[in-house]
Amino acid sequence: MTYENLDRKLVNQLLGDGRASLRSLAEELDVSVTTVSNHLSDLEGGGIIEGYTPTIDYDALGYDITAILQLKVEGDALVDVTERLTEHRQMVSVYETTGDHDIIAIGKFHDTDDMNNTIKSLLGDPEIKQSNTSVVLNPAKEHEQFELELE
């Protein structure tokens, strides 16, 4: 039994099937179920694996519009505005950034009216100085994670 790269191999297996059983993971990695269980516990405890969630196709659920909001905010309001955006249920990603904009947020909306109403309510915030919104025409790649390189 070799444990070289075991954690990375385990993560890569889970990326392929997050619902894989300990037994199937052990067989695939050629180690014992106990070894997989111990390494998995360590990965979870160390915050490397943060949870197991389904991948949702928002388009199939009627969220046909994806919008990218680029925001400039008052300097001392960055944390507050970021926090409010992260609490908004339709914002799937929120980033504090460098460059021309302070925050970039990505949201999913049912239609343009839903997007417009949400954006107007967000932009009513006096701490947001400027905004630019782009609508995604075609998501070529979305919500993808990548396999880890083996050392």
MARMIBA-209948 format. One record per atom (N, C-alpha, C): atom name; x, y, z. Coordinates in steps of 0.02 Angstrom, whole numbers, plus 32768, in hexadecimal, padded with zeros to 4 digits. Each point is the difference from the previous one (the first is absolute). Example, Ala and Ser with C-alpha at 12.3 -4.5 7.8 and 13.67 -1.06 7.14 Angstrom:
# MARMIBA-209948
+------+------+-------+------+
| atom | east | north |   up |
+------+------+-------+------+
|    N | 8294 |  7EE4 | 8186 |
|   CA | 7FD3 |  803B | 8000 |
|    C | 802D |  803C | 8000 |
|    N | 7FEE |  8035 | 7FDC |
|   CA | 802A |  803B | 8003 |
|    C | 7FD9 |  8037 | 8025 |
+------+------+-------+------+
//
This chain:
# MARMIBA-209948
+------+------+-------+------+
| atom | east | north |   up |
+------+------+-------+------+
|    N | 802A |  7FC5 | 8000 |
|   CA | 7FD6 |  803B | 8000 |
|    C | 802C |  803E | 8000 |
|    N | 7FF0 |  802E | 7FD2 |
|   CA | 8024 |  803F | 7FFF |
|    C | 7FCF |  8039 | 800F |
|    N | 8015 |  802D | 802C |
|   CA | 7FD5 |  8038 | 8011 |
|    C | 8015 |  8040 | 7FDE |
|    N | 8030 |  7FFB | 7FD2 |
|   CA | 8017 |  803B | 7FDC |
|    C | 7FC5 |  801E | 7FD9 |
|    N | 7FF4 |  803F | 800B |
|   CA | 7FCA |  8024 | 7FDE |
|    C | 7FBA |  7FE7 | 8012 |
|    N | 7FF9 |  7FDA | 8036 |
|   CA | 7FBF |  7FE2 | 8010 |
|    C | 7FCA |  8035 | 800A |
|    N | 8010 |  8035 | 8025 |
|   CA | 7FCE |  8034 | 800B |
|    C | 7FEA |  8020 | 7FBE |
|    N | 802F |  800E | 7FD5 |
|   CA | 7FEF |  801E | 7FBF |
|    C | 7FD8 |  7FCF | 7FD5 |
|    N | 8013 |  7FC1 | 8001 |
|   CA | 7FDB |  7FCE | 7FDA |
|    C | 7FB9 |  7FF9 | 801B |
|    N | 7FFA |  8003 | 8041 |
|   CA | 7FBE |  7FFB | 8020 |
|    C | 7FD5 |  803C | 7FEC |
|    N | 801C |  803C | 8002 |
|   CA | 7FDB |  803B | 7FEB |
|    C | 7FEB |  7FFA | 7FB7 |
|    N | 802D |  7FE9 | 7FD5 |
|   CA | 7FF0 |  7FF9 | 7FB9 |
|    C | 7FC8 |  7FCD | 7FF5 |
|    N | 8001 |  7FCA | 8026 |
|   CA | 7FCA |  7FCE | 7FFA |
|    C | 7FBD |  801F | 8015 |
|    N | 8001 |  8027 | 8035 |
|   CA | 7FC2 |  8020 | 8018 |
|    C | 7FE7 |  8035 | 7FCF |
|    N | 802E |  8021 | 7FDD |
|   CA | 7FEB |  8030 | 7FCD |
|    C | 7FD9 |  7FDC | 7FC8 |
|    N | 8013 |  7FC2 | 7FF2 |
|   CA | 7FDE |  7FD9 | 7FCE |
|    C | 7FBD |  7FE5 | 8018 |
|    N | 7FFC |  7FEF | 8041 |
|   CA | 7FC3 |  7FE6 | 801D |
|    C | 7FFF |  8010 | 804A |
|    N | 7FE1 |  8037 | 8012 |
|   CA | 7FFD |  8016 | 8045 |
|    C | 7FD7 |  7FD2 | 802D |
|    N | 7FDB |  7FD2 | 7FE2 |
|   CA | 7FD7 |  7FD2 | 8027 |
|    C | 801E |  7FBA | 8004 |
|    N | 803E |  7FFA | 7FEA |
|   CA | 8020 |  7FBE | 8001 |
|    C | 8004 |  7FE5 | 8047 |
|    N | 7FF8 |  7FC0 | 8007 |
|   CA | 8004 |  7FE0 | 8042 |
|    C | 8049 |  7FF9 | 8014 |
|    N | 800B |  7FFA | 8041 |
|   CA | 8044 |  7FF5 | 8019 |
|    C | 801D |  7FC0 | 7FE1 |
|    N | 7FD7 |  7FCD | 7FF9 |
|   CA | 8018 |  7FC1 | 7FE4 |
|    C | 8016 |  8009 | 7FB7 |
|    N | 7FD8 |  8023 | 7FD8 |
|   CA | 8013 |  8009 | 7FBA |
|    C | 803F |  802C | 7FFA |
|    N | 8005 |  8032 | 802B |
|   CA | 803C |  802A | 8000 |
|    C | 803D |  7FD7 | 8012 |
|    N | 7FF9 |  7FD5 | 8033 |
|   CA | 8037 |  7FD6 | 8016 |
|    C | 8016 |  7FD1 | 7FC8 |
|    N | 7FD0 |  7FE3 | 7FDE |
|   CA | 8011 |  7FD3 | 7FC8 |
|    C | 8024 |  8026 | 7FC8 |
|    N | 7FE7 |  803A | 7FF0 |
|   CA | 801D |  8028 | 7FC9 |
|    C | 8047 |  8016 | 8011 |
|    N | 800C |  800F | 8040 |
|   CA | 8041 |  8019 | 8015 |
|    C | 802E |  7FC9 | 801A |
|    N | 7FE6 |  7FC3 | 8003 |
|   CA | 8027 |  7FC6 | 8016 |
|    C | 801A |  8009 | 8048 |
|    N | 7FD4 |  8016 | 802C |
|   CA | 800F |  8006 | 8047 |
|    C | 7FC4 |  7FE6 | 8027 |
|    N | 8006 |  7FFC | 8042 |
|   CA | 7FC9 |  7FE7 | 8029 |
|    C | 7FCA |  8035 | 8009 |
|    N | 7FC5 |  7FE9 | 8012 |
|   CA | 7FC9 |  802E | 800E |
|    C | 8012 |  802D | 803B |
|    N | 8022 |  7FE4 | 8032 |
|   CA | 8014 |  8027 | 803A |
|    C | 8030 |  8038 | 7FEC |
|    N | 802F |  7FF0 | 7FD3 |
|   CA | 802F |  8033 | 7FE9 |
|    C | 7FDB |  8039 | 7FDD |
|    N | 7FD0 |  7FEE | 7FD4 |
|   CA | 7FD9 |  8033 | 7FDD |
|    C | 7FD9 |  802A | 8033 |
|    N | 7FE1 |  7FDE | 802F |
|   CA | 7FD8 |  8023 | 8032 |
|    C | 802B |  8031 | 8029 |
|    N | 803B |  7FEA | 8014 |
|   CA | 802D |  802B | 8028 |
|    C | 8018 |  803C | 7FD7 |
|    N | 8014 |  7FF4 | 7FC1 |
|   CA | 8017 |  8037 | 7FD6 |
|    C | 7FC8 |  8030 | 7FF1 |
|    N | 7FC5 |  7FE5 | 7FF4 |
|   CA | 7FC6 |  802B | 7FF2 |
|    C | 7FEF |  802B | 803C |
|    N | 8003 |  7FE3 | 803B |
|   CA | 7FF3 |  8026 | 803D |
|    C | 8034 |  8038 | 8008 |
|    N | 803F |  7FF0 | 7FF1 |
|   CA | 8035 |  8034 | 8004 |
|    C | 7FF4 |  8038 | 7FCE |
|    N | 7FEB |  7FEE | 7FC3 |
|   CA | 7FF3 |  8032 | 7FCC |
|    C | 7FC5 |  802D | 8014 |
|    N | 7FCD |  7FE2 | 801D |
|   CA | 7FC6 |  8027 | 8016 |
|    C | 8013 |  802B | 803C |
|    N | 8023 |  7FE3 | 8030 |
|   CA | 8014 |  8024 | 803C |
|    C | 8030 |  803A | 7FF1 |
|    N | 8029 |  7FF7 | 7FCC |
|   CA | 802F |  8035 | 7FEC |
|    C | 7FE1 |  8034 | 7FD3 |
|    N | 7FC1 |  7FF9 | 7FF1 |
|   CA | 7FDD |  8032 | 7FD7 |
|    C | 800F |  7FFB | 7FB5 |
|    N | 8021 |  7FCA | 7FEB |
|   CA | 800E |  7FF7 | 7FB9 |
|    C | 7FC0 |  7FEB | 7FDC |
|    N | 7FDC |  7FD1 | 801D |
|   CA | 7FBE |  7FEE | 7FE7 |
|    C | 7FCE |  8022 | 802D |
|    N | 7FDA |  802E | 7FE4 |
|   CA | 7FD3 |  8029 | 8028 |
|    C | 7FB8 |  7FE7 | 8000 |
|    N | 7FF1 |  7FD0 | 7FD7 |
|   CA | 7FBC |  7FE6 | 8000 |
|    C | 7FF2 |  7FDA | 7FC0 |
|    N | 7FC6 |  7FE3 | 7FFD |
|   CA | 7FEB |  7FD9 | 7FC6 |
|    C | 7FBD |  801B | 7FEA |
|    N | 7FFF |  801F | 7FC6 |
|   CA | 7FC3 |  801F | 7FE9 |
|    C | 7FF1 |  7FEA | 7FB8 |
|    N | 7FC1 |  8000 | 7FEE |
|   CA | 7FEF |  7FF0 | 7FBA |
|    C | 8012 |  803A | 7FD3 |
|    N | 800B |  7FF1 | 7FC1 |
|   CA | 800B |  8034 | 7FCE |
|    C | 7FBB |  800E | 7FE1 |
|    N | 7FEA |  803E | 8004 |
|   CA | 7FBE |  8013 | 7FEA |
|    C | 8003 |  8020 | 7FBB |
|    N | 7FD4 |  7FEB | 7FD4 |
|   CA | 7FF9 |  8020 | 7FBE |
|    C | 7FC9 |  8035 | 8008 |
|    N | 8015 |  803D | 800D |
|   CA | 7FD0 |  8036 | 800C |
|    C | 7FD5 |  800F | 7FC3 |
|    N | 801C |  7FF8 | 7FC4 |
|   CA | 7FD9 |  800A | 7FC3 |
|    C | 7FC4 |  7FD1 | 7FFF |
|    N | 800B |  7FC1 | 8013 |
|   CA | 7FC9 |  7FCF | 8000 |
|    C | 7FCA |  8012 | 8032 |
|    N | 8012 |  8028 | 8032 |
|   CA | 7FCF |  8015 | 8033 |
|    C | 7FE2 |  8044 | 7FF0 |
|    N | 800E |  801A | 7FC5 |
|   CA | 7FE1 |  803F | 7FEC |
|    C | 8028 |  803F | 800F |
|    N | 803D |  7FF8 | 8017 |
|   CA | 802C |  803A | 800B |
|    C | 8028 |  800A | 7FBF |
|    N | 7FE0 |  8020 | 7FD0 |
|   CA | 801C |  8005 | 7FBD |
|    C | 8033 |  8037 | 7FF7 |
|    N | 8004 |  802E | 8030 |
|   CA | 802C |  803A | 7FF9 |
|    C | 8038 |  7FFC | 8034 |
|    N | 803E |  8005 | 7FE8 |
|   CA | 803A |  8007 | 802C |
|    C | 801C |  8046 | 7FF4 |
|    N | 8009 |  8025 | 8036 |
|   CA | 8019 |  8044 | 7FFB |
|    C | 803F |  8007 | 802A |
|    N | 802E |  8028 | 7FE5 |
|   CA | 803E |  8010 | 8023 |
|    C | 7FFD |  8049 | 8013 |
|    N | 8001 |  800E | 8041 |
|   CA | 7FFD |  8044 | 8019 |
|    C | 8045 |  8015 | 8016 |
|    N | 8018 |  8038 | 7FE5 |
|   CA | 8040 |  801D | 8014 |
|    C | 7FF0 |  8040 | 8026 |
|    N | 8017 |  8004 | 803E |
|   CA | 7FEC |  8037 | 802B |
|    C | 803C |  8025 | 801C |
|    N | 7FF9 |  8042 | 8003 |
|   CA | 802F |  802A | 8026 |
|    C | 7FDB |  8017 | 803D |
|    N | 8021 |  7FFB | 803A |
|   CA | 7FDF |  8013 | 803E |
|    C | 802A |  8032 | 8026 |
|    N | 7FE0 |  8022 | 802F |
|   CA | 8025 |  802C | 802D |
|    C | 8033 |  7FD7 | 8025 |
|    N | 803D |  801B | 8008 |
|   CA | 8038 |  7FDA | 801D |
|    C | 7FF1 |  7FDB | 8040 |
|    N | 7FE1 |  8021 | 8030 |
|   CA | 7FF4 |  7FDF | 8040 |
|    C | 7FC2 |  7FD4 | 8000 |
|    N | 7FDC |  7FFD | 7FC9 |
|   CA | 7FC3 |  7FD9 | 7FFB |
|    C | 8009 |  7FBD | 7FDF |
|    N | 803D |  7FF1 | 7FEB |
|   CA | 800D |  7FC3 | 7FDA |
|    C | 7FE7 |  7FC2 | 8024 |
|    N | 8010 |  7FF9 | 803F |
|   CA | 7FED |  7FC4 | 8025 |
|    C | 7FB4 |  7FFC | 8007 |
|    N | 7FDF |  8038 | 800E |
|   CA | 7FB8 |  8000 | 8008 |
|    C | 7FDC |  7FEE | 7FC0 |
|    N | 8015 |  801E | 7FC8 |
|   CA | 7FDF |  7FF2 | 7FC0 |
|    C | 800D |  7FB8 | 7FEC |
|    N | 803D |  7FE8 | 8009 |
|   CA | 800F |  7FBA | 7FF0 |
|    C | 7FD4 |  7FD1 | 8029 |
|    N | 7FF9 |  800F | 803F |
|   CA | 7FD7 |  7FD5 | 802C |
|    C | 7FB7 |  8000 | 7FEA |
|    N | 7FE5 |  8039 | 7FEE |
|   CA | 7FBB |  8003 | 7FE9 |
|    C | 7FF6 |  7FD8 | 7FBF |
|    N | 8031 |  8004 | 7FD4 |
|   CA | 7FFB |  7FDA | 7FC2 |
|    C | 8004 |  7FB5 | 800D |
|    N | 802B |  7FEB | 802E |
|   CA | 8006 |  7FB8 | 800E |
|    C | 7FC0 |  7FE5 | 8020 |
|    N | 7FDB |  802A | 8021 |
|   CA | 7FC1 |  7FEB | 801F |
|    C | 7FC6 |  7FFC | 7FCD |
|    N | 8009 |  801E | 7FC6 |
|   CA | 7FCC |  7FFE | 7FCD |
|    C | 7FFE |  7FBB | 7FE0 |
|    N | 7FC7 |  7FDF | 8003 |
|   CA | 7FFC |  7FB9 | 7FED |
|    C | 8010 |  7FF3 | 7FB7 |
|    N | 7FF6 |  8030 | 7FD3 |
|   CA | 800C |  7FF4 | 7FBA |
|    C | 8047 |  8010 | 7FE9 |
|    N | 8029 |  801A | 802E |
|   CA | 8046 |  800C | 7FEF |
|    C | 8026 |  7FC0 | 800D |
|    N | 801A |  7FE2 | 7FCB |
|   CA | 8023 |  7FC0 | 8007 |
|    C | 804A |  8008 | 800D |
|    N | 801C |  803A | 7FEF |
|   CA | 8047 |  800F | 800E |
|    C | 8006 |  804A | 800E |
|    N | 8029 |  8010 | 8032 |
|   CA | 800F |  8046 | 8010 |
|    C | 804A |  8004 | 8010 |
|    N | 8022 |  802E | 7FDD |
|   CA | 8049 |  8007 | 8008 |
|    C | 8012 |  8048 | 800F |
|    N | 802C |  800A | 8031 |
|   CA | 8021 |  8041 | 8008 |
|    C | 803C |  7FFE | 7FD1 |
|    N | 8009 |  8034 | 7FD7 |
|   CA | 8033 |  7FFD | 7FCC |
|    C | 802D |  803D | 7FFF |
|    N | 8037 |  7FF9 | 7FDD |
|   CA | 802A |  8039 | 7FF1 |
|    C | 7FEC |  8019 | 7FBA |
|    N | 801C |  8038 | 7FEC |
|   CA | 7FF1 |  8019 | 7FBD |
|    C | 7FCC |  8037 | 8002 |
|    N | 7FDB |  8007 | 7FC9 |
|   CA | 7FD0 |  8036 | 7FF9 |
|    C | 7FC3 |  7FFA | 802D |
|    N | 7FF0 |  7FC4 | 8016 |
|   CA | 7FC5 |  7FF5 | 8029 |
|    C | 8014 |  7FE0 | 8042 |
|    N | 7FDA |  8010 | 8034 |
|   CA | 800E |  7FE5 | 8043 |
|    C | 7FE1 |  7FBC | 800B |
|    N | 7FC6 |  7FF5 | 7FE1 |
|   CA | 7FDB |  7FC1 | 800A |
|    C | 7FE7 |  7FE8 | 7FBC |
|    N | 8005 |  7FBF | 7FF7 |
|   CA | 7FDF |  7FE1 | 7FC6 |
|    C | 7FD2 |  7FCB | 801D |
|    N | 7FC1 |  8003 | 7FEC |
|   CA | 7FCE |  7FD0 | 8017 |
|    C | 7FDE |  7FE0 | 7FC4 |
|    N | 7FF2 |  7FC0 | 8006 |
|   CA | 7FDE |  7FDC | 7FCB |
|    C | 7FBE |  7FE7 | 801B |
|    N | 7FCB |  8010 | 7FDC |
|   CA | 7FBD |  7FED | 8017 |
|    C | 7FDA |  7FD9 | 7FCB |
|    N | 7FD0 |  7FD9 | 8017 |
|   CA | 7FD4 |  7FD8 | 7FD4 |
|    C | 7FB9 |  801B | 8008 |
|    N | 7FDF |  800B | 7FC8 |
|   CA | 7FBD |  801F | 8002 |
|    C | 7FD1 |  7FDB | 7FD0 |
|    N | 7FBF |  8003 | 8011 |
|   CA | 7FCD |  7FDF | 7FD7 |
|    C | 7FFB |  8020 | 7FBB |
|    N | 8001 |  8042 | 7FFF |
|   CA | 7FF8 |  8024 | 7FC1 |
|    C | 801C |  8046 | 8008 |
|    N | 7FFB |  8028 | 7FCC |
|   CA | 801D |  8043 | 8004 |
|    C | 7FDC |  802C | 8033 |
|    N | 7FBF |  7FF7 | 8009 |
|   CA | 7FDC |  8026 | 8033 |
|    C | 801A |  7FF0 | 8046 |
|    N | 800A |  7FC0 | 800D |
|   CA | 801B |  7FEA | 8041 |
|    C | 8045 |  801E | 800A |
|    N | 802A |  7FFD | 7FCC |
|   CA | 8043 |  801D | 8005 |
|    C | 7FFC |  804B | 800C |
|    N | 7FD8 |  8022 | 7FD8 |
|   CA | 7FFA |  8048 | 8005 |
|    C | 7FE8 |  8016 | 8045 |
|    N | 7FCE |  7FDF | 801B |
|   CA | 7FE6 |  8011 | 8043 |
|    C | 8034 |  7FF5 | 8036 |
|    N | 8024 |  7FC9 | 7FFA |
|   CA | 8033 |  7FF1 | 8032 |
|    C | 8039 |  8032 | 7FFD |
|    N | 8017 |  800F | 7FC3 |
|   CA | 8037 |  802F | 7FF8 |
|    C | 7FEB |  8046 | 8018 |
|    N | 7FC4 |  8015 | 7FF0 |
|   CA | 7FE8 |  8042 | 8017 |
|    C | 7FFE |  8003 | 804D |
|    N | 7FEB |  7FCA | 801F |
|   CA | 7FFD |  8001 | 804A |
|    C | 8046 |  8001 | 801D |
|    N | 802F |  7FDC | 7FE1 |
|   CA | 8045 |  8002 | 8018 |
|    C | 8020 |  8044 | 7FF5 |
|    N | 7FF2 |  801E | 7FC7 |
|   CA | 8020 |  803F | 7FEF |
|    C | 7FE1 |  803B | 8024 |
|    N | 7FCA |  7FF3 | 8025 |
|   CA | 7FE4 |  8034 | 802A |
|    C | 802B |  800C | 803D |
|    N | 8033 |  7FD6 | 8009 |
|   CA | 802D |  8006 | 8038 |
|    C | 802D |  803D | 7FF5 |
|    N | 7FFD |  8033 | 802C |
|   CA | 8028 |  803C | 7FF6 |
|    C | 804C |  7FF5 | 8004 |
|    N | 8015 |  7FC5 | 801A |
|   CA | 8047 |  7FF2 | 8005 |
|    C | 801D |  7FE6 | 7FBE |
|    N | 7FD4 |  7FF0 | 7FD0 |
|   CA | 8017 |  7FEB | 7FBE |
|    C | 8005 |  803E | 7FD5 |
|    N | 803E |  8010 | 7FEC |
|   CA | 800C |  803D | 7FDA |
|    C | 7FF3 |  7FF7 | 7FB5 |
|    N | 800F |  7FC5 | 7FE7 |
|   CA | 7FFB |  7FF5 | 7FB8 |
|    C | 7FF6 |  7FB6 | 7FF3 |
|    N | 7FDC |  7FF1 | 7FC9 |
|   CA | 7FF6 |  7FB9 | 7FEF |
|    C | 8003 |  7FF6 | 7FB5 |
|    N | 8010 |  7FC4 | 7FEE |
|   CA | 7FFE |  7FEB | 7FBA |
|    C | 7FE6 |  7FB9 | 8001 |
|    N | 7FCD |  7FF2 | 7FD9 |
|   CA | 7FE2 |  7FBE | 7FFE |
|    C | 8007 |  7FE3 | 7FBA |
|    N | 8017 |  7FC2 | 7FFD |
|   CA | 8004 |  7FDB | 7FC1 |
|    C | 7FD4 |  7FC3 | 8005 |
|    N | 7FDD |  7FEF | 7FCA |
|   CA | 7FD8 |  7FC4 | 7FFD |
|    C | 8028 |  7FCB | 7FDA |
|    N | 8004 |  7FC5 | 801C |
|   CA | 8024 |  7FC9 | 7FE1 |
|    C | 7FD6 |  7FE5 | 7FC6 |
|    N | 801E |  7FFC | 7FC6 |
|   CA | 7FDD |  7FE5 | 7FC6 |
|    C | 8005 |  7FB4 | 7FFD |
|    N | 803C |  7FE6 | 800E |
|   CA | 800B |  7FB8 | 7FFC |
|    C | 8034 |  7FEC | 8034 |
|    N | 7FEC |  7FDB | 8033 |
|   CA | 8031 |  7FEA | 8031 |
|    C | 8029 |  7FC5 | 7FE4 |
|    N | 803B |  800E | 7FE7 |
|   CA | 8029 |  7FCB | 7FE3 |
|    C | 8019 |  7FCF | 8034 |
|    N | 800C |  8018 | 803D |
|   CA | 8016 |  7FD5 | 8037 |
|    C | 7FE9 |  8021 | 8040 |
|    N | 7FE0 |  7FD9 | 802B |
|   CA | 7FE3 |  801D | 803C |
|    C | 8002 |  7FCF | 803A |
|    N | 8011 |  8018 | 803B |
|   CA | 8000 |  7FD8 | 803D |
|    C | 802E |  7FC3 | 7FFC |
|    N | 8034 |  8005 | 7FDB |
|   CA | 802D |  7FC6 | 7FF8 |
|    C | 8037 |  8001 | 8035 |
|    N | 8010 |  7FC5 | 8018 |
|   CA | 8039 |  7FF8 | 802B |
|    C | 8033 |  7FD8 | 7FD9 |
|    N | 803F |  8003 | 8013 |
|   CA | 8032 |  7FDD | 7FD9 |
|    C | 8024 |  7FCD | 802B |
|    N | 8016 |  7FCB | 7FDF |
|   CA | 8025 |  7FCC | 8022 |
|    C | 8044 |  801B | 8017 |
|    N | 8017 |  7FE7 | 8037 |
|   CA | 8041 |  8014 | 801B |
|    C | 8038 |  7FDB | 7FDD |
|    N | 8037 |  8022 | 7FF7 |
|   CA | 803B |  7FE0 | 7FE2 |
|    C | 801F |  7FD2 | 8034 |
|    N | 8017 |  7FC8 | 7FE9 |
|   CA | 8022 |  7FD1 | 802C |
|    C | 804A |  8011 | 8002 |
|    N | 801D |  7FFF | 803A |
|   CA | 8047 |  8012 | 8008 |
|    C | 802D |  7FC7 | 7FEE |
+------+------+-------+------+
//
